[in-house]
Amino acid sequence: MPEFTALVLSEWAEEHDVLLEFIKPGKPTQNGCIERFNRTYRAEVLDYYLFSDLDEVRDTTSRWVMEYNKERPHESLGDLTPVEYREQRATSPEML
């Protein structure tokens, strides 16, 4: 079935002037940040809840993203939330 999904995605992208860029085969580290995010999202949302419709998925995801970005400290960001880290970088030229 992935081949059918890929065809539909490719056609949609062309119709909407969206350029699809793919990582090289065997090089998942080219997209490490999103791979890490996807793993976390899958483990904490998709594998954790049983959804009855897409609106429920959207609502749960919205709440999770808010918590992930504004409330949860990230060890990789010096135990700051992503929002705190971005604000700190914006005001501290030496962090750039």
Sequence and secondary structure as in RCSB ss.txt:
>XXXX:A:sequence
MPEFTALVLSEWAEEHDVLLEFIKPGKPTQNGCIERFNRTYRAEVLDYYLFSDLDEVRDTTSRWVMEYNKERPHE
SLGDLTPVEYREQRATSPEML
>XXXX:A:secstr
 HHHHHHHHHHHHHHTT       TT GGGGHHHHHHHHHHIIIIITT   SSHHHHHHHHHHHHHHHHHT  BG
GGTSB HHHHHHHHHH GGG 
